[in-house]
């Protein structure tokens, strides 16, 4: 079987991770520009000041993507490049840059797939309370509308937010992302709701403009499976899916939060401060979502914690995605299993879990349109005789694309696949050490671009529409 001609083979990046040019051409400071300069906050003190310098070298990068045969490029817009202070004056140079980037994609026949928020919040807004302040949501809607009006004639796919669970979890539970707050469950749930309300408002604004494009949101997708088929572990998996998946997908696709979690939050005093109007807006926007983006890296294997609730201290060190931690409420723990495969960063490699998870989503949400907006392997790629031999990445993507193929065969409505990442970039918690790209960036040699083995492999997959997988 080949993938259909309208299935998009793509790859993705995010502004802070690739652009660099952190203070060029009138860009304002973001929360990340500040956070990464605080000693001890990032891996080896790395930051995105220069990153891959994509801002200045986008033409070269897009040309390479075109050579790879990429059909679509998912990138994010840096909000403080458009609104240096978050909400008042527009920076024309910011608009110009994204116009150029979009036009460059189109020149090469690459479909631009745009994320509006991939975690770099204008610093002024962070200082005023960030996602805990409802004004940030209003500013987001204004920024989103500005982008729809400026780019919506050529951009036909907008993602509002990337991985709410990650930036809110890392920002308010683990303290690993800005604003660096630890273990504040109440704030975590409040920030999530404020983000989802802003998403719903942005969807409504988009639809008013009649731009004949599509809008959605990208969630991380980590389906939970019990480590045994015993009753307790089964309960643990149900609990983990309610908190980790349904809490994030229901408000977007069903227009309301799951009762299972609401009841528990009410009991513990963690229920967000929301208004009836906000909840109605979620319900109104839900049927207008055109697609859901899934970022899949790994599933989560869980076991129930019995007896005393463990003391939960979530930190940057233990929040980088490897198993072994209790959930914030002490109900379950994630487990590294002997019979599973793991990456160097202890992320489970499970194309089977991907497929099973997709079936779970279909059961709950029906035939929604899906894009796999991220999937890939973080690794330290060996260079042998000048060749970047990222064979494990090829294997990883091949296995996961096979799952996508099988899912499509089973009637799951997947319309595209975006490998993470198009080019090597800054990993938020692992600096430049952890590579994901098809294109290597030589940090010792003027950021020179080099094609990895996976570059040639992916090119062939695209050309043959996955027939050989
Ligand atoms: C996703 C993010 O969570 O995972 C990306 O959307 C990120 O921005 C990717 O880079 C991989 O995570 P990490 O920690 O390995 O860089």
Boltz pocket constraint, residues with backbone or C-beta under 6 A from the ligand:
constraints:
  - pocket:
      binder: B
      contacts: [[A, 14], [A, 17], [A, 162], [A, 163], [A, 166], [A, 220], [A, 295], [A, 320], [A, 374], [A, 378], [A, 420], [A, 426], [A, 427], [A, 428], [A, 429], [A, 430], [A, 434]]
      max_distance: 6.0
